[in-house]
Amino acid sequence: MSEILFEPDEIGPWSEIKLEIIEKYGPAYTQAFSGKGRSLKKFYIDGFSGAGLHVSKATKATIAGSPARALKVAPPFDGFFFIDLNKDKTDYLRQQCDGRNDVNIFTGDCNEHLTGDVLPKIKYERYTRALCLLDPYGMHLNWDVIQMAGQSRAIDMFLNFPIMDINRNALTRNPEKATPESIERMNRFWGDDSWRRIAYVESGQQSLFGDPPDLIKQDNDTVAEAFRERLRTVAGFSYVPEPLAMRNKNNAVLYYLFFAAASKTADKIIRDIFNRYR
């Protein structure tokens, strides 16, 4: 058994649900390509893969992560790309995949590896397809990755939209309290600064002293719906169903689980799965 040189992430029930959803979709995805011929290759991409194992906050039991589940999907994928910043985690994952020639593991910034090493290989006209999971811990994902995936016309994507981290750092109730670094991170995640016009609207009331009207922060669903529209109209995904809001025990939304694809069949499958969890 491989030695664990890192502290496995503790995950809550919302993360366990997310893993269940992805695990349910994987076999439906690969099965959809059965009978398409050997020339078409299907891949699994995980931009924030971790080591392939977690610990349940509730039970302290070990839980298989997304890479471990993807490797067991049947019918199988033709290849796998796993990326993580933490070298101890990627080293452990390499040990778990020892002897497999269909697995590629990168240690480093997923934005660089995805745009430079992985996504260029997935193109509709090259008969390559991929299921891509982008599950950042916060605003650590660049829009370039999302848009590249959408414009490929060959990628089904699960995306964690980290609204709690976004609210904490960028969409503060007082816009002036957001640091320049947080604003820049939000611009990279969103792709530009148009999020400002969506997240804040003027109150319409000017103060007695002639100051500009106050800005009122919009709710989470408004921001998420704007991002959903952006996935369609800017990134180029044909189908983006309503995301699934993942909530903690206090009913606060931690993140929205988005799905985006070019295929109507994919859209129907994931809508059925999402509806079981709404």
C-alpha positions in Angstrom: 0.0 0.0 0.0 1.3 3.5 -0.9 2.5 5.7 1.9 0.4 8.8 2.3 2.7 11.9 2.7 -0.1 14.5 2.9 -3.2 15.2 4.9 -6.2 14.1 2.8 -8.9 16.8 2.4 -11.9 16.5 4.6 -15.1 16.9 2.6 -18.7 17.6 3.5 -21.8 15.9 2.3 -22.2 18.5 -0.5 -18.8 17.3 -2.0 -19.9 13.7 -1.6 -23.0 14.5 -3.6 -20.9 16.1 -6.3 -18.7 13.0 -6.6 -21.8 10.9 -6.8 -23.1 13.0 -9.7 -19.9 12.8 -11.6 -19.7 9.1 -11.0 -23.2 8.6 -12.3 -22.5 10.7 -15.4 -19.2 9.0 -16.3 -20.6 5.6 -17.5 -23.5 7.3 -19.4 -20.9 9.5 -21.1 -18.6 6.6 -22.3 -21.6 4.4 -23.2 -22.9 7.2 -25.5 -19.8 6.6 -27.7 -20.2 2.9 -28.0 -20.4 1.8 -31.6 -18.7 5.0 -32.8 -15.7 3.2 -34.0 -12.1 3.0 -32.8 -11.1 6.2 -34.5 -13.0 8.3 -31.9 -11.1 8.6 -28.5 -12.7 9.7 -25.3 -10.7 11.2 -22.4 -11.2 12.2 -18.8 -9.6 15.5 -17.6 -9.4 16.6 -14.0 -7.9 20.0 -13.5 -7.7 19.9 -9.7 -7.5 16.2 -9.2 -6.0 15.9 -5.7 -4.7 12.5 -4.8 -7.8 10.5 -5.5 -8.9 10.1 -1.9 -10.6 12.2 0.7 -11.9 11.9 4.3 -15.6 12.3 5.2 -16.2 15.1 7.7 -19.2 13.3 9.0 -17.8 9.7 9.4 -14.0 10.2 9.0 -14.2 7.3 6.5 -11.9 7.3 3.5 -13.8 8.3 0.3 -12.6 7.8 -3.3 -11.9 11.0 -5.1 -12.8 11.9 -8.7 -9.7 10.3 -10.3 -10.2 7.0 -8.5 -13.8 6.9 -9.6 -13.0 7.9 -13.2 -10.4 5.1 -13.5 -13.1 2.6 -12.8 -15.7 3.9 -15.2 -17.1 1.2 -17.6 -17.0 1.3 -20.5 -13.6 2.9 -19.9 -12.1 6.1 -21.1 -9.3 5.8 -23.6 -7.0 8.1 -21.5 -6.8 10.3 -18.5 -5.2 13.7 -17.6 -4.8 14.5 -13.9 -3.4 17.9 -12.7 -2.7 19.2 -9.2 -0.4 21.8 -7.6 0.5 19.6 -4.7 3.4 17.3 -5.5 2.7 14.9 -2.7 -0.8 14.4 -4.0 0.4 13.8 -7.6 3.1 11.5 -6.4 0.6 9.4 -4.6 -1.7 9.4 -7.6 1.2 8.2 -9.8 1.8 5.3 -7.4 -1.9 4.4 -7.7 -1.6 4.4 -11.5 1.7 2.6 -11.7 1.8 0.3 -14.7 -0.9 2.1 -16.7 0.1 3.7 -20.0 -3.2 5.6 -20.4 -2.7 8.0 -17.6 -0.9 11.4 -17.8 -0.3 13.3 -14.5 1.0 16.9 -14.3 2.2 18.7 -11.2 1.6 22.5 -11.4 -0.8 25.2 -12.4 -3.8 23.6 -14.2 -4.3 26.8 -16.2 -0.9 26.4 -17.9 -1.2 22.6 -18.3 -4.7 22.6 -19.6 -4.2 25.4 -22.2 -0.7 24.2 -23.2 -0.6 20.4 -22.9 -4.1 19.0 -22.6 -7.0 20.9 -24.3 -5.2 21.4 -27.6 -5.5 17.6 -28.0 -9.3 17.6 -27.7 -10.8 18.8 -30.9 -14.1 17.9 -32.7 -12.4 17.5 -36.0 -9.7 15.3 -34.6 -12.3 12.7 -33.3 -11.2 13.3 -29.7 -13.8 14.0 -27.0 -13.4 14.6 -23.2 -15.3 14.8 -20.0 -13.6 17.6 -18.0 -13.9 18.3 -14.3 -12.8 21.8 -13.1 -13.2 21.9 -9.3 -11.1 24.8 -8.0 -10.7 25.5 -4.3 -11.5 29.1 -5.0 -11.0 31.6 -7.8 -8.0 29.7 -9.1 -9.2 29.1 -12.6 -8.8 31.3 -15.7 -11.6 32.0 -18.2 -9.2 31.0 -21.0 -9.5 27.4 -20.0 -13.3 27.5 -19.9 -13.5 29.2 -23.3 -11.0 26.9 -24.9 -13.2 23.9 -23.7 -16.3 25.5 -25.0 -14.9 26.4 -28.4 -13.5 22.9 -28.9 -17.1 21.6 -29.4 -15.8 18.3 -28.0 -15.8 18.7 -24.3 -18.5 18.1 -21.6 -17.5 20.1 -18.5 -18.4 20.0 -14.9 -17.4 23.3 -13.2 -17.4 24.4 -9.6 -18.4 28.0 -9.4 -17.0 29.0 -6.0 -19.6 31.7 -5.0 -18.6 31.7 -1.3 -15.0 32.4 -2.1 -16.1 35.0 -4.7 -18.3 36.7 -2.2 -15.6 36.7 0.5 -12.9 38.2 -1.7 -14.3 40.0 -4.7 -18.1 40.6 -4.4 -17.9 42.3 -1.0 -21.0 44.2 0.1 -18.9 47.4 -0.1 -17.1 47.1 -3.4 -14.3 49.4 -2.2 -13.2 46.7 0.3 -12.2 44.2 -2.3 -8.4 44.1 -2.7 -6.8 44.8 -6.1 -5.5 41.2 -6.1 -9.0 39.8 -5.5 -10.4 41.9 -8.3 -7.7 40.7 -10.7 -8.4 37.1 -9.7 -12.1 37.6 -10.4 -11.4 39.2 -13.8 -9.3 36.2 -14.7 -12.0 33.8 -13.6 -14.9 35.7 -15.3 -12.8 36.7 -18.3 -13.3 40.4 -18.0 -14.7 42.9 -15.5 -18.3 42.7 -16.7 -19.2 40.9 -13.5 -19.2 44.4 -11.8 -22.2 45.5 -13.8 -24.1 42.3 -12.9 -23.1 42.0 -9.2 -23.8 45.6 -8.3 -26.7 48.0 -9.3 -27.2 51.6 -8.2 -29.9 52.2 -5.6 -31.3 55.0 -7.6 -31.2 57.3 -4.7 -28.6 60.1 -4.4 -27.6 61.4 -1.0 -28.5 64.8 0.3 -24.8 65.8 -0.1 -24.7 65.0 -3.8 -22.7 61.8 -3.5 -23.2 59.1 -6.2 -26.0 56.6 -5.5 -25.1 53.6 -3.3 -24.4 50.3 -5.0 -26.6 47.4 -4.0 -25.1 43.9 -4.2 -27.2 41.4 -6.1 -28.0 37.9 -4.8 -26.0 34.7 -5.6 -28.6 33.3 -8.1 -28.4 36.5 -10.2 -24.6 36.2 -10.4 -24.8 32.5 -11.2 -27.4 33.0 -13.9 -25.2 35.6 -15.6 -22.3 33.2 -15.5 -24.5 30.5 -17.0 -25.4 32.9 -19.9 -21.7 33.7 -20.3 -20.9 30.0 -20.7 -23.4 29.9 -23.6 -22.8 33.1 -25.4 -19.1 33.7 -24.8 -17.5 30.3 -24.2 -19.7 28.7 -26.8 -21.3 25.8 -25.0 -24.6 24.9 -26.7 -26.2 23.5 -23.6 -25.9 24.8 -20.0 -28.7 23.6 -17.7 -29.5 25.4 -14.5 -26.7 24.7 -12.1 -27.0 22.8 -8.8 -26.6 24.9 -5.7 -24.5 23.1 -3.1 -25.4 24.2 0.4 -24.0 23.7 3.9 -25.9 22.8 7.0 -26.9 26.4 7.4 -28.4 26.5 3.9 -25.8 28.9 2.7 -24.7 28.3 -0.9 -21.0 27.2 -1.0 -20.8 26.8 -4.7 -22.8 26.1 -7.9 -22.1 22.9 -9.8 -22.3 23.8 -13.5 -22.5 21.5 -16.4 -21.9 22.6 -20.0 -21.8 20.6 -23.2 -22.2 20.7 -27.0 -24.5 17.7 -27.1 -28.3 17.7 -26.6 -28.0 14.1 -25.4 -25.5 15.1 -22.7 -27.8 17.9 -21.6 -30.8 15.5 -21.2 -28.7 13.0 -19.2 -27.4 15.6 -16.8 -30.8 17.2 -16.3 -32.2 13.9 -15.2 -29.3 13.4 -12.8 -29.4 17.0 -11.4 -33.2 16.7 -10.8 -32.6 13.8 -8.5 -30.6 16.1 -6.2 -32.4 19.4 -6.4 
